[in-house]
């Protein structure tokens, strides 16, 4: 089975995105499928239709939603993903599936585009319930981060705390204040590289990224397992990143979190624990006592075990189901 993936998020050099794409390719390969080509997150496919039509033929197309489809009317990235299914059917003549998606704060006119997908898999219950209320068929499968067992054992160093950044720039100063107060390491989920940004579109950002690469990240690995290993040496992780939280859950590393650019961290923790106690306002970091959060309760540990086992099974079943459905269509 030959597969194409739209919204390949690896060019962001974000450890969470790198792990999601790696896990998706591993799952496909495990079930006898091969990824023939991908389309990067940073390019609007609607401006390159001829290039996509010239790509090698595939049996099916997967649109990797991740956290892209929010506030669609004012974000081209979200709108472009929503519109791909119609193009896939009308021009490429191939089935198209939306997977691993969080949907948030989209207008009603997005529903028409969602109905174009042959199947939809969302990674949080709020997205699932929103679609159900709108009469759109969807299935609930947790983020692809959870598709496989941890790559490294959890072996924390006593008393070690780390801070991982946030996509919300207003929260970064609070995280850095916490880091300074507790004298702990600070990491970004994004590895700096000179080509992370287009110089002609964002010259200042490109220069800043190049400086970070030269002085900080030049020798830093892009392997998400390296980042997991860093987290696994900590008794507590403090972060504003959704995928840092997914990695902490996967490796059973205690954490506290600031909310992301949508409520996706709260959605996730509600699913896992039934509460969002580990999500807090940024100002709470000023009075946070790390020892209060540096372990999981018995109830939390049991909830994580149930959640992780189900998430691994569901991700495998999702890929198996999509391949079987595509095979049944006999597109090629």
N, C-alpha and C positions, 0 to 999 in steps of 0.2 A: 504494500500500500504506500502510495506516494502522497506526501503532505506538504502544504505551504502554511506558514504562520505569518499573520499580519500583526503588527505591533510588537516586533522583536525589541525588547527593552534593554538588551545588553549594551548598546552604545552609550547608555547613561553612566556606565561603570559603577552602578549601584549594586551592592552586594546582594540585596534582596531580589532585584531583577535578574541578576546573574544566576541566582539559585533557582528562581522560578523557571527560567528558560532551560537551564540544565536539567531540572527534574522533568519538565515536559518532554524534552527530547529523549531522556532515559526511559520514560514510560512508553513513548511511542515505539522506541527501539525494542523494548521488552516484549511488546505485542506484535512485532514483525513489521512495523511501519518505518519509513525513512523520511526525514525532513529534506526536501529537495531545494527549497529556497525560502527566505524570509524577507519581510519588509520592515525597515527600521522605524522605531517610534518617532524619530525626529523629522521624517519626511511625509508630507501630505500626498498620499497616493493619488488623489484626485487630479493632481498636476502632472502625473506621470503614468497615465493609463496605458499609453503605448508601450512603455517599458514593462509594465505588468503583463500585458497581453503577449509580449515576446518571451516571457519566462517559460521554462520547461513545463510541460503538462503535469498536473497532479490529479489525484483522485478526490481530495477534499481540502478545504481551507479552514483553518482555525484562526479566529480572531481572539487574541490574548487581551482580555479586558483590563485586568489589574485594577488600579485606581484611576483609570483615565476617564471613564464615562461619568463625569459630574459637571453640573452647570453647563450642559451641552450648548445652549444657544449662544453663549459668549466664548466658547473654547473650540477652536477648529479641530483639536486632537480628538475630542469626544464626538463631535459631529462626523468626522471622517470615519471613525470606527463604526458608527451606527449606519453609515451609508454603504459600507462595503458589501453587505450581504446581497443587496439588490444588484450591484455590479457583478458579483460573483455568479449570480443566477442568469442575469440577462446577457452578459458578455462572455464570461469564462465558462458558463454552463456547468458549474460545479456546486455541490452542496457546501454550505458555509455555516459554521457553528461558532457561537460566542461562548467562551469559557473563562473561568477564573476572574469574573467581573464583580465589581462593586458599582452600583448605580445610585446616584444621589443628586437631588435638586435638579432634575431634568424636566423640561416642559412636556406637556401632553403630546406635542407633535412628534416626540421621539418614539412614541409607541408604534407608530406606523412602520418606522424603520426596524424596530425590534421584532415585529411580526415577520419580517423578511428572513430572519435566521431560521435554519432548519431545526436547531435546538439551542437552548440557552442554559448555561450553568453559571450560577452566581455564587459568590463565596461568603455571603452573609445573609442572615434571615431577614433583615430589614429590606434588602433588595428583593428577596424572594417574595415577601409579603406585598411590597409595592407592585410588583409585576402581577401577582395573583389578583390583587384588587382591580388592576386594569385589564384583566382577562387575558394576560400573556402567559403562556405555558413556560415554566422554568423549573429547573432542578437545583437543589442546594448541595454544593460540594465545597468544602473548605479550601483555603488557599493552597496552591501547589507547593509551597514551602514544606507542607506536611506530608508530601507524597512518599518520602523515604525515611528510614531510621536516621538518627543523628550520625554524622560522619566522625565525630570525636566524642570521647567520654567526658562527662561533667566532673572535673577535678578542680574545685575552687581553691584558691589560695586564701588562707584565713584572713578575714578583714578586708579583702580586696574589693573595692568598688570601682566601677567605671561609668563614664557618661558617654552616650552616643547622641549625636546631633538631632535636629528636627527639620522637617520640610518647612515648618512655620518659623520664619526668620524672627518674628517677635518673641518667640520662646527661646531662641539661642542664647541671648544674654543671661536669662535665668539659669539655663543649664550650665553656662560657663561660670556663673557665680557659685553654683553648687560645687562644680569641679574645683574652683579655687579654694573654697572653704574647706573641703575635705581632702584637698591635695591628691586628687585621683586622675588617672589618665582620661583623655578626651579623644574620641574617635568620630570620624564622619563615615556614614555608610557609602558615600560617594568617593571613589578614588580619583584624585585629580590627574588629569591628562591634558596636554595642550590642545587636543582636538575634541575635547568634550563640548566645546561651543564653536560656532561659526564666527570667525573674526569679523567679517563684514556685517553681520547682524548684531553681534554683541561684543564689540572690541574690548571694552573695559573688563567684562567677565572673562574673556579669553586670556587677557593679560594676567588677571588675578589667578586664574586656574593654572597658567603656565608657571607662575612664581611658586604656587603651592606644590606643583609637580616637582619642580627643581629642588626645592629646599625640604620637602616633606614626604612626598609620595612616589618619588622616582623609582625606588626599589620595592615598592609595596605590591604584593601579589593581588591579582584579580580573582583568585580562587575564593569563592564564598566559604569554603571549608576553613580557610585561614582566619576569616572573620569569626566563624563559629568557634574556632579554637581559642581565639582571644576572649570571646564572651564566656566560654566554658571555664576559664580560669578565675571568674569573678563570683563573689558571694552575692553581689547585688548589681544590677544594671539599671541605670536611670536614662530614659530615652524619650524622644518624641517621634520615633520612627515606627511605623506599622510593621515593617519587616524585621526590625530588631525584636519587636515583641513576638512575632511568629517564631523566630529562631530561639528566643528564650523559652517559649512554651515547648517547642520541639525538643530542646535539650534540658528542660525542667530547671531552668536557671531563674531564681527569684528576680523580680523586676518591679519598677514602678514606671508609669508612663504619663506623659502629657499628650493630650489629644492631637491628632493629625489634622490635615486640611479638610477632611470630612470625618464624621464620627466612626470611622471604620475600626479604630482600636476598641472603642466602647462596644461596638457591635460584636467584635470577636470575643471579648472577655465575657460578655453576657452569654454568648453561646457556650463558652468553656465552663465558666464558674457559676453562671446564673446571677452574677453581680459585676459591678465595675469599680470595686473598691480600690483597685490598683491604678486607676486613672485619676489624676488629680489636677487642679489648676496650677499654673506655673508658679504663682506666688507661694504655694505650699512648700516649695523646695527650700525656702528660707528657714523653715522650722522642721524639716523632715529629719527624723532620726533613722539612719539606715538600718540599725539593728531591729527596728520594728517591722521591717519588710524583708529581711535577708533570709527568710525561710518560708516555705509553703505550709499551710495547715494540712492536717490529714485529709480534710474534705477537698481542699484544692488539689492535692496530689492524686486523690482518687478520680476527681473530675478530669484532670489532665490525661490520665491513663485511658479513660473511656473515650475522651475526645480524640486523642492521637490515633488510637486503634481504628476508630470509625473514619477519621480523615484519610488515613492511608488506604483503607479498603475502598472508600468512595472515589478517591482520585483514580485508582487502578480501574474500578468499574466504569468510570466516566470514559476513559480512553478506550477500553474494550467495547463499550456500547457504541461509541461514535464510529469506530472502525467497522464494527459489524453492520451498523446501519448503512454506512457508505458502501460496503461490499454488496449489501443487498440491493442497492440502487443500480449497481453495474454501470457507473458513469463512464468507464473507459472500456 
